[in-house]
Amino acid sequence: MSETLIALEGTEAGSTLAMALALLAAFLHAVFGALQKGRHDPWLTRGAIDFWLVVLSLPIALFLVPWPEGRVWWLLVGGLGIHFVYKLGMALAYARGAFTVVYPVVRGMGPLFTVIGAWLIFGESFSLVQWAGVGVLLAGIFGLAVYNLIHVDVGRETLVPALWLAVGTGALVALYTTYDAYGIRATPNPFTFLAWFFLITAVDFPGLAYLRWRSMVIRPPVRPLLRRGFIGALVAYGSFGSVMLATRLDKVGEAAVLRETSTVFAALIGWLVLRETVGPRRIALMALIAAGAVIVEIGG
């Protein structure tokens, strides 16, 4: 399977597959964010997800893929640190702000900085049309965040700290996207990087979540948390795995921009699942986000 994937790198078929993978990652990342923000404490949910990622990834890493070689180990350890800070920021932001406010800000910071990082590290460049698409997409994302900020009526007293956390976490999205793209490109077998990435970057939060659960006066039952964590782990494989494979097959910047259409899916999930209100202005802003992504793809 890895040979087939590697053979597609730099080809038109590879570019088409990368686009499909990035859009799949967008949908699954919105689902992943909603799972973490749902009815359970976001720290406990993230801990349950990472617990299952360790359990499921360990046999895959040990027995089904080649072991990492040389500097790949150091890249994986570096990924642990970056993703730990990212997960910490997401948990803090979700604990303070509404999903449909926090999520667009986090995702909106990512594409611009990722495009710049891809230019500096991978020598990628965008056409004027693609930059226009990035502008349209960012206008939609931040317009959605501002609209939500004005109209949200839940947790207003903690909303400003949540937004600052979202901005900082969004910068970390750009950092981990560029870093993970570098890591998967530096590994001969991309599935080696993925298997060990999911294992190593998930070892931190289960312990933190357990300590938080122990300190609670009213401890939530463990079984529903583990069920949600199992689903979240499967979604994480698809979300993070898809976008990393997309960055291996084609441009990192394009994959990052397409993935941020996740804000459209997030708004729909917030409306349909989390019962957060969505009106015609929000729908128009979501259409703007989707239009920006289409412009980026056409301009390429």
C-alpha positions as CSV (number, residue, x, y, z in Angstrom):
1,M,0.0,0.0,0.0
2,S,2.8,2.4,0.8
3,E,4.5,1.7,-2.6
4,T,1.2,2.6,-4.3
5,L,0.9,5.9,-2.3
6,I,4.5,6.8,-3.0
7,A,4.1,6.2,-6.7
8,L,1.3,8.8,-6.8
9,E,3.5,11.6,-5.3
10,G,3.7,14.6,-7.6
11,T,1.2,13.1,-10.2
12,E,-2.2,14.5,-11.2
13,A,-3.8,11.4,-9.6
14,G,-1.9,12.1,-6.4
15,S,-3.1,15.7,-6.5
16,T,-6.7,14.6,-6.9
17,L,-6.4,12.1,-4.0
18,A,-4.8,14.7,-1.8
19,M,-7.8,17.0,-2.4
20,A,-10.2,14.2,-1.4
21,L,-8.1,13.3,1.7
22,A,-8.0,17.0,2.8
23,L,-11.8,17.3,2.4
24,L,-12.3,14.1,4.3
25,A,-10.0,15.4,7.0
26,A,-12.1,18.6,7.2
27,F,-15.3,16.7,7.9
28,L,-13.7,14.3,10.4
29,H,-11.9,17.1,12.2
30,A,-15.1,18.9,12.8
31,V,-16.6,15.7,14.2
32,F,-13.5,15.3,16.3
33,G,-13.9,18.8,17.7
34,A,-17.5,18.3,18.5
35,L,-16.7,15.0,20.3
36,Q,-14.2,16.9,22.5
37,K,-16.6,19.7,23.2
38,G,-19.7,17.6,23.7
39,R,-21.5,16.7,26.9
40,H,-18.4,15.5,28.8
41,D,-15.5,17.5,30.2
42,P,-13.1,18.2,27.3
43,W,-10.1,17.2,29.3
44,L,-11.6,13.8,30.1
45,T,-12.8,13.3,26.6
46,R,-9.4,14.0,25.2
47,G,-7.8,11.7,27.7
48,A,-10.2,8.9,26.7
49,I,-9.5,9.5,23.0
50,D,-5.8,9.3,23.6
51,F,-6.1,6.2,25.8
52,W,-7.7,4.4,22.8
53,L,-5.1,5.8,20.4
54,V,-2.4,4.2,22.5
55,V,-4.2,0.9,22.8
56,L,-5.0,0.7,19.1
57,S,-1.8,2.0,17.8
58,L,0.6,-0.1,19.9
59,P,0.2,-3.4,18.0
60,I,0.1,-1.6,14.6
61,A,3.4,0.2,15.4
62,L,5.1,-2.9,16.8
63,F,4.1,-5.5,14.3
64,L,2.5,-4.1,11.1
65,V,4.8,-1.3,9.9
66,P,8.6,-0.9,9.8
67,W,10.2,0.8,12.8
68,P,11.3,4.4,12.5
69,E,15.0,5.0,11.7
70,G,17.5,7.7,12.6
71,R,16.2,11.2,13.0
72,V,12.6,10.1,12.6
73,W,12.6,9.2,16.3
74,W,13.5,12.8,17.1
75,L,10.8,14.1,14.8
76,L,8.2,12.0,16.6
77,V,9.4,13.2,20.0
78,G,9.2,16.8,18.7
79,G,5.7,16.1,17.5
80,L,4.7,14.9,21.1
81,G,5.7,18.3,22.5
82,I,3.9,20.4,19.8
83,H,0.7,18.3,19.9
84,F,0.7,18.3,23.7
85,V,0.6,22.1,23.8
86,Y,-2.0,22.1,21.0
87,K,-4.3,19.7,22.9
88,L,-3.8,21.7,26.1
89,G,-4.9,24.9,24.3
90,M,-7.9,23.2,22.8
91,A,-9.0,21.8,26.2
92,L,-8.6,25.2,27.8
93,A,-10.5,27.0,25.0
94,Y,-13.3,24.5,24.9
95,A,-13.7,24.7,28.7
96,R,-14.4,28.5,28.3
97,G,-16.1,29.1,25.1
98,A,-18.9,27.9,22.8
99,F,-17.9,25.4,20.1
100,T,-19.1,27.5,17.2
101,V,-17.1,30.5,18.4
102,V,-13.8,28.8,19.5
103,Y,-13.5,26.4,16.6
104,P,-13.6,28.9,13.7
105,V,-11.0,31.1,15.3
106,V,-8.6,28.1,15.9
107,R,-9.0,26.9,12.4
108,G,-8.9,30.3,10.8
109,M,-5.4,31.1,12.2
110,G,-4.1,27.9,10.6
111,P,-4.2,28.3,6.8
112,L,-2.4,31.6,6.5
113,F,0.5,30.7,8.7
114,T,0.7,27.2,7.2
115,V,0.9,28.6,3.7
116,I,3.8,30.9,4.8
117,G,5.5,28.0,6.6
118,A,5.1,25.8,3.5
119,W,6.8,28.6,1.4
120,L,9.7,28.9,3.9
121,I,10.3,25.1,4.4
122,F,9.1,23.4,1.3
123,G,9.5,26.2,-1.3
124,E,5.8,26.1,-2.2
125,S,4.2,29.2,-3.8
126,F,0.6,30.3,-4.3
127,S,-0.8,32.1,-7.4
128,L,-2.6,35.4,-7.0
129,V,-5.9,33.6,-7.6
130,Q,-5.0,31.2,-4.8
131,W,-4.1,34.0,-2.4
132,A,-7.5,35.6,-3.3
133,G,-9.1,32.3,-2.3
134,V,-7.2,32.2,1.0
135,G,-8.5,35.8,1.6
136,V,-12.1,34.8,0.9
137,L,-11.8,31.7,3.1
138,L,-10.3,33.6,6.0
139,A,-13.0,36.3,5.6
140,G,-15.7,33.7,6.0
141,I,-14.0,32.0,8.9
142,F,-13.4,35.1,10.9
143,G,-16.7,36.6,9.9
144,L,-18.3,33.4,11.3
145,A,-16.3,33.8,14.5
146,V,-17.3,37.5,14.9
147,Y,-20.9,36.8,14.2
148,N,-20.9,34.0,16.8
149,L,-19.1,36.3,19.3
150,I,-21.8,38.9,19.0
151,H,-24.8,36.6,19.2
152,V,-23.7,33.8,21.5
153,D,-25.5,33.9,24.8
154,V,-23.8,31.0,26.6
155,G,-20.6,31.5,28.7
156,R,-20.1,35.2,27.8
157,E,-18.1,35.9,31.0
158,T,-15.3,33.5,29.8
159,L,-15.6,34.2,26.1
160,V,-12.7,36.7,25.8
161,P,-10.1,34.4,27.4
162,A,-11.5,31.6,25.2
163,L,-10.9,33.7,22.1
164,W,-7.3,34.5,23.1
165,L,-6.7,30.8,23.7
166,A,-8.2,30.0,20.4
167,V,-5.9,32.5,18.6
168,G,-2.8,30.9,20.2
169,T,-4.0,27.4,19.5
170,G,-4.7,28.4,15.9
171,A,-1.0,29.3,15.6
172,L,-0.1,25.9,16.9
173,V,-2.4,24.3,14.2
174,A,-0.1,25.9,11.6
175,L,3.0,24.7,13.4
176,Y,1.9,21.1,13.8
177,T,0.6,21.0,10.2
178,T,3.9,22.1,8.8
179,Y,5.9,20.0,11.2
180,D,3.9,16.8,10.6
181,A,4.2,17.3,6.8
182,Y,7.9,17.5,7.2
183,G,7.9,14.4,9.4
184,I,5.8,12.2,7.1
185,R,7.9,13.4,4.1
186,A,11.1,12.5,5.9
187,T,10.0,8.9,6.6
188,P,10.5,6.4,3.7
189,N,7.3,4.6,4.6
190,P,4.5,7.1,5.4
191,F,2.5,4.6,7.4
192,T,5.5,4.1,9.8
193,F,5.3,7.7,10.7
194,L,1.5,7.6,11.1
195,A,1.5,4.6,13.3
196,W,4.2,5.8,15.6
197,F,2.9,9.4,15.5
198,F,-0.5,8.3,16.9
199,L,1.1,6.1,19.5
200,I,3.7,8.6,20.8
201,T,1.6,11.8,20.7
202,A,-1.2,10.1,22.7
203,V,0.8,9.1,25.8
204,D,0.3,12.4,27.6
205,F,-3.4,13.1,28.1
206,P,-4.6,9.8,29.6
207,G,-2.6,10.5,32.8
208,L,-3.8,14.1,33.0
209,A,-7.4,13.1,32.4
210,Y,-7.1,10.5,35.2
211,L,-5.8,13.0,37.6
212,R,-8.5,15.4,36.8
213,W,-11.2,12.7,37.1
214,R,-9.8,11.7,40.5
215,S,-9.9,15.3,41.7
216,M,-13.6,15.8,40.8
217,V,-16.2,15.9,43.6
218,I,-18.7,14.3,41.3
219,R,-16.9,11.8,39.0
220,P,-18.6,11.0,35.7
221,P,-19.0,7.3,34.9
222,V,-16.1,5.9,33.0
223,R,-18.0,3.7,30.5
224,P,-19.6,6.5,28.5
225,L,-16.3,8.3,28.4
226,L,-14.5,5.3,27.0
227,R,-17.2,4.8,24.4
228,R,-16.8,8.4,23.2
229,G,-13.1,8.0,23.4
230,F,-13.1,4.9,21.2
231,I,-15.2,6.7,18.5
232,G,-13.0,9.8,18.8
233,A,-9.8,7.6,18.3
234,L,-11.2,6.2,15.1
235,V,-12.2,9.7,13.9
236,A,-8.7,10.9,14.8
237,Y,-7.1,8.3,12.6
238,G,-9.1,9.5,9.7
239,S,-8.8,13.2,10.4
240,F,-5.1,13.6,11.2
241,G,-4.0,10.6,9.0
242,S,-5.9,11.9,6.0
243,V,-4.4,15.4,6.1
244,M,-0.9,14.1,6.7
245,L,-1.1,11.8,3.7
246,A,-2.5,14.7,1.6
247,T,0.6,16.8,2.5
248,R,2.8,13.9,1.4
249,L,1.1,13.6,-1.9
250,D,0.7,17.3,-2.8
251,K,1.2,20.8,-1.6
252,V,1.1,21.4,2.2
253,G,-0.5,24.8,1.8
254,E,-3.4,23.6,-0.4
255,A,-4.1,20.7,2.0
256,A,-4.2,23.1,4.9
257,V,-6.6,25.5,3.2
258,L,-9.0,22.7,2.1
259,R,-9.0,21.2,5.6
260,E,-10.2,24.5,7.1
261,T,-13.5,24.0,5.4
262,S,-14.0,22.0,8.6
263,T,-15.5,25.2,10.0
264,V,-18.5,24.7,7.6
265,F,-19.0,21.1,9.0
266,A,-18.4,22.4,12.5
267,A,-21.2,25.0,12.2
268,L,-23.6,22.3,10.9
269,I,-22.7,20.0,13.7
270,G,-23.0,22.8,16.2
271,W,-26.5,23.4,14.9
272,L,-27.7,19.9,14.3
273,V,-26.0,18.1,17.2
274,L,-25.1,20.6,19.9
275,R,-28.3,22.6,19.3
276,E,-26.4,25.9,18.8
277,T,-28.4,28.4,16.6
278,V,-27.6,28.9,12.9
279,G,-29.3,31.5,10.8
280,P,-29.1,32.8,7.2
281,R,-26.0,35.0,7.9
282,R,-24.1,32.0,9.2
283,I,-25.1,30.0,6.2
284,A,-23.8,32.8,3.9
285,L,-20.5,32.9,5.8
286,M,-20.1,29.2,5.5
287,A,-20.7,29.5,1.8
288,L,-17.9,32.1,1.7
289,I,-15.6,29.6,3.4
290,A,-16.4,26.9,0.9
291,A,-16.0,29.4,-2.0
292,G,-12.6,30.3,-0.8
293,A,-11.5,26.7,-0.8
294,V,-12.8,26.2,-4.3
295,I,-10.9,29.2,-5.5
296,V,-7.7,27.9,-4.0
297,E,-8.1,24.6,-5.7
298,I,-9.1,26.1,-9.1
299,G,-6.2,28.6,-8.9
300,G,-3.7,25.7,-8.5
